Amino acid sequence: MHKKSFLSFMTMLLFTITSCSSDEPAVTEPGGNLSGDAGKTLIVYFSWGGNTRTVANHVHNLIGGDIVEVETVIPYPDTYEEVIQIAPGELESDYRPELKTKVENMDEYDTLIVGTPIWGGHLTPAMKSFLAGYDLSGKYIAPFCTHGGSGTAQSVSDIRSVCPNSTLLGSLAVYGNRAENSREDVEKWLKQIGIIE
């Protein structure tokens, strides 16, 4: 990775940790919404630090159904410093880690609610690996992310590139340090995109 792009990545990650204030609202971004029933829905998320898991649990508490955490065969390090050494190279090379997580009955789901933290402005390699592992043609995908100032950044475009034949619904961006208190924002978003009434 070029020194300049590595420094940009480091700045973005540091911005994620330091820039957000606890009163920042979650942001919903435009996209499609369901015109009918969501059908059988799967909540699937990758969470390194726990914030995305918290938001996924809010979703699950509101709609019920099935929920799956994406886990890599080789776990990411526990410390932020180690992750920021690994992540730039993975993003640069479009690395897709091997996953422990397998969904055997993916054909049964009509809608996926997909959660990821934002790493360097992008979808995490683990979530990209998960989405690329299935034929999601014809399914609805509702993306949400946790971040520290970037909003959804390039994550929605990343999902579109991996799932070109899926219909993307409007997305939700939650500041990482507001994850615990984001239930109302999550509910509003789920209503906006037609998952709940």
C-alpha positions in Angstrom: 0.0 0.0 0.0 1.3 3.5 -0.8 2.4 5.5 2.1 -0.2 8.3 1.3 -3.1 5.8 1.2 -1.9 4.1 4.4 -1.8 7.5 6.2 -5.2 8.3 4.9 -6.5 5.0 6.2 -4.8 5.5 9.6 -6.4 9.0 9.8 -9.8 7.6 9.0 -9.5 4.9 11.6 -8.3 7.4 14.2 -11.2 9.6 13.2 -13.5 6.7 13.9 -12.2 6.6 17.5 -11.8 10.2 18.4 -14.2 12.4 16.4 -17.7 11.3 17.5 -19.7 12.9 20.2 -22.4 11.0 22.0 -25.2 13.3 20.9 -24.8 12.7 17.2 -27.9 11.2 15.6 -27.9 8.1 13.5 -28.3 8.9 9.8 -30.6 7.1 7.4 -29.5 7.4 3.8 -31.8 7.1 0.8 -32.5 3.9 -1.0 -35.3 1.6 -1.9 -38.0 0.4 0.4 -40.2 -2.6 0.5 -43.5 -2.3 -1.4 -44.8 -5.5 0.2 -43.9 -8.1 2.8 -40.3 -8.5 3.7 -40.8 -12.3 3.7 -38.4 -14.4 5.8 -35.6 -12.1 7.1 -32.1 -12.8 8.2 -30.1 -10.4 10.3 -26.4 -11.0 9.6 -23.5 -8.9 11.0 -19.8 -8.7 11.6 -18.7 -6.9 14.8 -15.1 -6.4 15.9 -15.5 -4.1 18.9 -19.1 -4.9 19.8 -20.9 -1.8 18.5 -22.3 -3.5 15.4 -23.5 -6.4 17.5 -25.4 -4.0 19.8 -27.2 -2.5 16.8 -27.9 -5.9 15.4 -29.5 -6.9 18.7 -31.7 -3.8 18.6 -32.9 -4.9 15.1 -33.5 -8.5 16.4 -35.4 -7.2 19.5 -37.7 -5.2 17.1 -38.4 -7.8 14.4 -37.4 -11.2 15.9 -36.4 -13.9 13.4 -33.0 -15.3 12.7 -29.7 -13.6 13.5 -26.2 -14.7 12.6 -22.8 -13.3 13.6 -20.1 -13.6 10.9 -17.0 -15.1 12.4 -13.6 -15.6 10.6 -11.6 -18.8 10.9 -8.6 -16.8 12.0 -9.9 -14.2 14.5 -8.9 -10.6 14.2 -6.5 -9.4 17.0 -8.1 -8.0 20.2 -6.3 -4.7 20.1 -7.1 -1.7 17.9 -3.4 -1.1 17.2 -3.0 -4.6 15.7 -6.2 -4.3 13.6 -5.1 -1.1 12.0 -1.8 -2.8 11.0 -3.7 -5.6 9.2 -6.8 -3.9 7.8 -5.2 -1.6 5.2 -3.5 -4.4 3.3 -6.7 -6.5 3.4 -8.8 -3.6 1.9 -6.2 -2.8 -0.7 -6.0 -6.4 -1.9 -9.7 -7.1 -1.7 -8.9 -9.9 0.8 -11.8 -12.1 1.7 -11.0 -14.2 4.8 -12.2 -17.7 5.3 -15.3 -17.8 7.5 -16.5 -20.2 10.2 -20.0 -18.9 9.6 -22.2 -20.8 7.1 -25.9 -20.3 6.4 -27.1 -23.6 4.9 -30.7 -22.4 4.1 -29.9 -19.0 2.5 -32.5 -19.8 -0.3 -35.2 -19.5 2.3 -34.6 -15.9 3.1 -36.1 -13.0 1.1 -34.5 -10.1 3.0 -31.1 -9.7 4.6 -30.4 -7.0 7.2 -26.6 -6.6 6.9 -24.5 -4.9 9.6 -20.8 -4.0 9.5 -18.4 -1.5 11.1 -16.7 0.8 8.6 -13.0 0.1 8.1 -11.1 2.7 6.1 -14.3 3.9 4.5 -15.3 0.4 3.4 -17.3 -2.7 4.2 -15.2 -5.1 6.3 -13.4 -7.9 4.5 -15.3 -10.5 6.6 -18.7 -9.1 5.5 -17.6 -8.9 1.9 -16.5 -12.5 2.1 -19.8 -13.5 3.6 -21.9 -11.8 0.9 -19.8 -13.1 -1.9 -20.3 -16.6 -0.7 -23.9 -16.8 -1.7 -26.1 -16.1 -4.7 -28.3 -13.3 -3.3 -30.0 -12.5 -6.6 -33.5 -11.2 -6.2 -33.1 -10.7 -2.4 -33.6 -7.4 -0.6 -30.5 -6.1 1.4 -30.9 -3.5 4.1 -27.5 -2.3 5.2 -26.5 -0.7 8.5 -23.1 0.3 9.8 -21.4 1.6 12.9 -18.8 4.3 12.3 -16.9 7.2 13.9 -17.6 10.0 11.4 -17.7 8.6 7.9 -21.4 7.6 7.7 -21.8 4.6 5.4 -18.8 5.8 3.3 -18.2 3.3 0.5 -19.9 0.4 2.2 -23.2 0.5 0.2 -21.2 0.7 -3.1 -19.2 -2.3 -1.8 -22.3 -4.3 -1.2 -23.7 -3.4 -4.6 -20.5 -4.5 -6.3 -20.7 -7.9 -4.5 -24.4 -8.3 -4.9 -25.3 -6.7 -8.2 -28.6 -8.6 -8.6 -30.0 -7.8 -5.2 -32.2 -4.8 -4.3 -30.6 -2.4 -1.8 -32.9 -0.7 0.6 -32.2 2.5 2.4 -29.2 2.3 4.9 -28.6 3.3 8.5 -25.3 4.8 9.9 -24.9 4.8 13.6 -22.0 6.4 15.5 -20.2 3.7 17.3 -20.5 5.2 20.7 -24.2 5.7 20.3 -24.9 2.0 19.5 -26.3 1.3 23.0 -28.8 4.2 22.7 -29.7 3.7 19.0 -32.9 1.6 19.4 -35.2 4.5 18.4 -33.1 5.3 15.4 -33.1 1.6 14.4 -36.9 1.4 14.7 -37.4 4.6 12.6 -35.1 3.2 9.9 -36.9 -0.2 9.9 -40.2 1.7 9.4 -38.8 3.9 6.6 -37.7 0.9 4.6 -40.8 -1.0 5.2 -39.5 -3.9 7.4 -42.0 -2.9 10.2 -45.1 -0.8 10.2 
